[in-house]
């Protein structure tokens, strides 16, 4: 049954406008980060790693969470239209499978987005005149970001389920990302779901700041994942759930 739900969610994405967001939005942090790098070559002298600090600064703090929130809002859009909640609540499938299917599809979209970010990073590095290939550590940080995204994906699903508006969850995600800057600066990043992506991708840092801290990172990612997914499933199972 879960596989059928996943196929249904994937059908929503076929030939949809969400792929334009997928392609275009990551280009902005890539361009901004590259220009910031080129404008500060006197200070940023660590090649690929310096470029990485600039790309991830913009991507994780301003673009990733709103982008995944837009993905989530789109997946819930059909349920919010034309009183489809009644159909959803009477569908012959476990409600938890509906939530899990959306989560799995969103996670797949995150993996695709991370790969696209990596491609843009490589292209921008070459255009900036950097020698060689992207360091393996940067590639590792890209895929570690997929783990850091788990709580954000689950929270985005929850917010888009209970909020009918497409834009409000996106705005909340942007706010949560911006707040992450101060929270991480105070050393409290593991207590804020939006900060985990920033930590996982080693944003704005040329050295791995997560060395020796994988246990709290993984614990926080799992905690936020189960907390928000569990809340979404619990609310959906209540027949009086309403979106606002």
C-alpha positions as CSV (number, residue, x, y, z in Angstrom):
1,X,0.0,0.0,0.0
2,X,2.9,2.4,0.8
3,X,4.3,1.8,-2.7
4,X,1.0,2.7,-4.3
5,X,0.9,5.9,-2.2
6,X,4.5,6.8,-3.3
7,X,3.5,6.3,-7.0
8,X,0.5,8.6,-6.5
9,X,2.7,11.3,-5.0
10,X,5.2,11.0,-7.8
11,X,2.5,11.4,-10.3
12,X,1.7,14.8,-8.8
13,X,5.2,15.9,-9.7
14,X,5.2,14.8,-13.3
15,X,5.2,17.8,-15.7
16,X,4.5,20.1,-12.7
17,X,5.8,23.6,-12.2
18,X,7.7,22.5,-9.1
19,X,10.6,21.3,-11.4
20,X,11.1,24.9,-12.4
21,X,11.7,25.8,-8.7
22,X,14.0,22.7,-8.5
23,X,16.1,24.0,-11.4
24,X,16.0,27.7,-10.8
25,X,16.1,28.3,-7.0
26,X,19.5,26.6,-6.4
27,X,21.0,28.8,-9.1
28,X,20.6,31.9,-6.9
29,X,22.8,30.8,-4.0
30,X,25.3,29.5,-6.5
31,X,25.6,32.8,-8.3
32,X,25.5,34.8,-5.1
33,X,28.1,32.6,-3.4
34,X,30.4,32.7,-6.5
35,X,30.3,36.5,-6.8
36,X,30.9,36.8,-3.1
37,X,33.9,34.5,-3.4
38,X,35.3,36.4,-6.4
39,X,34.8,39.7,-4.6
40,X,36.8,38.6,-1.6
41,X,39.8,36.7,-3.1
42,X,42.2,38.6,-0.9
43,X,40.6,36.9,2.1
44,X,39.2,33.7,0.7
45,X,42.4,31.9,-0.3
46,X,41.5,28.2,0.3
47,X,40.3,27.4,-3.2
48,X,37.3,25.0,-3.4
49,X,36.8,25.2,0.4
50,X,36.5,29.0,0.3
51,X,34.0,28.8,-2.5
52,X,32.1,26.2,-0.5
53,X,31.8,28.5,2.5
54,X,30.1,31.1,0.3
55,X,27.7,28.7,-1.6
56,X,26.5,27.0,1.6
57,X,26.2,30.3,3.5
58,X,23.4,31.4,1.1
59,X,22.0,27.9,0.3
60,X,21.4,26.6,3.8
61,X,20.5,29.9,5.5
62,X,18.1,31.3,2.9
63,X,17.1,28.9,0.2
64,X,17.0,25.2,1.1
65,X,14.2,25.3,3.8
66,X,11.9,27.5,1.8
67,X,12.4,25.3,-1.3
68,X,11.6,22.1,0.6
69,X,8.6,23.9,2.1
70,X,7.4,24.7,-1.4
71,X,7.8,21.1,-2.4
72,X,5.7,20.0,0.6
73,X,3.0,22.6,0.0
74,X,2.7,21.4,-3.6
75,X,2.3,17.8,-2.5
76,X,-0.5,18.8,-0.1
77,X,-2.1,21.2,-2.7
78,X,-4.5,18.6,-4.1
79,X,-5.8,17.6,-0.7
80,X,-6.5,21.2,0.2
81,X,-8.6,21.8,-3.0
82,X,-12.2,21.0,-3.7
83,X,-12.9,19.4,-0.3
84,X,-10.6,16.5,-1.0
85,X,-10.0,16.1,2.7
86,X,-13.2,14.0,2.8
87,X,-11.8,11.7,0.1
88,X,-8.5,11.5,1.9
89,X,-10.0,10.5,5.2
90,X,-12.1,7.7,3.6
91,X,-9.4,6.4,1.3
92,X,-8.8,2.6,1.7
93,X,-5.2,3.1,2.7
94,X,-3.6,3.6,6.1
95,X,-3.3,7.3,6.9
96,X,0.3,6.8,8.1
97,X,1.2,5.5,4.6
98,X,-0.1,8.8,3.1
99,X,2.3,10.8,5.3
100,X,5.2,8.4,4.8
101,X,4.8,8.5,1.0
102,X,4.9,12.2,1.0
103,X,8.0,12.2,3.2
104,X,9.8,9.6,1.0
105,X,9.1,11.6,-2.1
106,X,10.2,14.8,-0.5
107,X,13.4,13.1,0.7
108,X,14.0,12.0,-2.9
109,X,13.5,15.6,-4.0
110,X,16.1,16.7,-1.4
111,X,18.6,14.2,-2.7
112,X,18.1,15.4,-6.3
113,X,18.4,19.0,-5.1
114,X,21.7,18.2,-3.3
115,X,23.0,16.6,-6.5
116,X,22.0,19.7,-8.5
117,X,23.7,21.9,-5.9
118,X,26.9,19.8,-6.3
119,X,26.8,20.2,-10.1
120,X,26.3,23.9,-9.8
121,X,29.2,24.1,-7.3
122,X,31.5,22.3,-9.7
123,X,30.5,24.5,-12.6
124,X,30.9,27.7,-10.6
125,X,34.3,26.6,-9.4
126,X,35.5,26.0,-12.9
127,X,34.1,29.3,-14.1
128,X,35.9,30.9,-11.1
129,X,39.2,29.3,-12.3
130,X,39.6,26.7,-9.5
131,X,41.9,23.8,-10.4
132,X,41.2,20.1,-10.2
133,X,37.9,18.6,-9.0
134,X,35.6,19.2,-6.0
135,X,37.2,17.8,-2.8
136,X,35.7,14.6,-1.6
137,X,34.9,16.2,1.8
138,X,32.6,18.7,0.1
139,X,30.8,15.8,-1.6
140,X,30.5,14.1,1.7
141,X,29.0,17.2,3.3
142,X,26.5,17.4,0.5
143,X,25.1,14.0,1.2
144,X,25.4,14.5,5.0
145,X,23.1,17.4,4.4
146,X,20.4,14.8,3.4
147,X,20.5,13.6,7.0
148,X,20.3,17.2,8.3
149,X,17.3,17.7,6.1
150,X,15.1,15.0,7.7
151,X,13.6,17.3,10.5
152,X,13.0,20.1,8.0
153,X,11.2,17.8,5.6
154,X,9.0,16.4,8.4
155,X,8.2,19.8,9.8
156,X,7.4,21.1,6.3
157,X,5.0,18.3,5.8
158,X,3.3,19.0,9.1
159,X,3.0,22.7,8.5
160,X,1.7,22.3,4.9
161,X,-0.9,19.8,6.2
162,X,-2.4,22.1,8.7
163,X,-1.9,25.4,6.8
164,X,-3.9,25.7,3.6
165,X,-1.9,28.6,2.2
166,X,1.0,27.8,-0.1
167,X,3.1,30.8,0.9
168,X,2.8,30.8,4.7
169,X,4.8,27.5,5.2
170,X,7.4,28.9,2.8
171,X,7.7,32.1,4.8
172,X,7.9,30.2,8.1
173,X,10.7,28.1,6.6
174,X,12.6,31.2,5.6
175,X,12.2,32.7,9.0
176,X,13.4,29.4,10.6
177,X,16.5,29.4,8.4
178,X,17.4,33.0,9.2
179,X,17.0,32.4,12.9
180,X,19.4,29.4,12.5
181,X,22.3,31.8,12.1
182,X,22.0,33.2,15.6
183,X,21.2,29.8,17.1
184,X,24.2,28.1,15.6
185,X,26.4,31.0,16.7
186,X,25.3,30.4,20.2
187,X,26.2,26.7,20.0
188,X,22.5,25.5,20.2
189,X,22.1,24.3,16.6
190,X,21.1,20.8,17.7
191,X,18.0,22.2,19.3
192,X,16.7,23.8,16.2
193,X,15.6,21.7,13.1
194,X,16.5,24.3,10.5
195,X,20.0,24.5,11.9
196,X,20.8,20.9,11.3
197,X,21.1,21.4,7.6
198,X,23.5,24.3,8.2
199,X,25.6,22.1,10.5
200,X,25.5,19.0,8.3
201,X,26.7,20.9,5.2
202,X,29.4,22.6,7.2
203,X,28.0,25.9,6.0
204,X,30.3,28.9,5.9
205,X,33.3,26.9,7.1
206,X,36.3,25.4,5.3
207,X,36.9,22.8,8.1
208,X,34.6,20.1,9.4
209,X,33.0,21.6,12.5
210,X,31.0,18.4,13.2
211,X,34.1,16.2,13.9
212,X,33.4,14.3,17.1
213,X,29.8,15.5,17.4
214,X,27.9,12.9,15.2
215,X,26.0,11.4,18.1
216,X,24.1,14.5,19.1
217,X,23.7,15.4,15.4
218,X,22.1,12.0,14.6
219,X,20.1,12.1,17.8
220,X,18.6,15.5,16.9
221,X,17.9,14.5,13.3
222,X,16.1,11.4,14.5
223,X,14.2,13.2,17.3
224,X,12.9,15.9,15.0
225,X,12.0,13.4,12.3
226,X,9.9,11.2,14.6
227,X,8.4,14.2,16.5
228,X,7.1,16.0,13.4
229,X,6.1,12.9,11.5
230,X,4.4,11.4,14.5
231,X,2.5,14.6,15.1
232,X,1.4,14.8,11.5
233,X,0.2,11.2,11.5
234,X,-1.6,11.7,14.9
235,X,-3.4,14.8,13.6
236,X,-4.3,13.2,10.3
237,X,-5.9,10.3,12.1
238,X,-8.2,12.7,14.0
239,X,-11.2,13.0,11.8
240,X,-11.7,16.6,13.0
241,X,-8.4,17.8,11.5
242,X,-8.8,21.1,9.6
243,X,-6.4,23.2,7.6
244,X,-6.3,26.9,8.1
